[in-house]
Structure formats: structure tokens, C-alpha cells
Amino acid sequence: MALWLVVVAILLSATLILALSLGPLKTAANVGTIRLFAFIQYLAAALLALARLLGKA
């Protein structure tokens, strides 16, 4: 159960970062790096969820 809460927290964090990078921070010089962090978080959440579903976590 706790792992699912971690996955949800990661997804919320990535969504917030992505929303900020598409909104107020879209003119920042390093917006590509900010979006990369969001996509890495989405990937981490997907890997954790997949590991949990396969019984490896």
C-alpha cells in the first residue's frame, strides 16, 4: 500500500513540474532540463508500478 502512495506522490510531483514548465517557467533558459526531470519522474513511477504489479517490489 505504501508503494502506491509513493507512486501517486511521484506522479503528482511530475505533473506539477510539467505544468510549471509549460506555464510560468516556459521562458526559462533551462526549461528543457526541467521537463526532463518531469519525464524521468514519470518513468520512475511507471517502473515502480510495474515492479509492484509483477511482484518484484
Summary of the structure (lengths in Angstrom):
residues: 57
radius of gyration: 13.2
end to end distance: 11.1
largest distance: 42.4
contacts: 139
relative contact order: 0.19
helix: 77%
strand: 0%
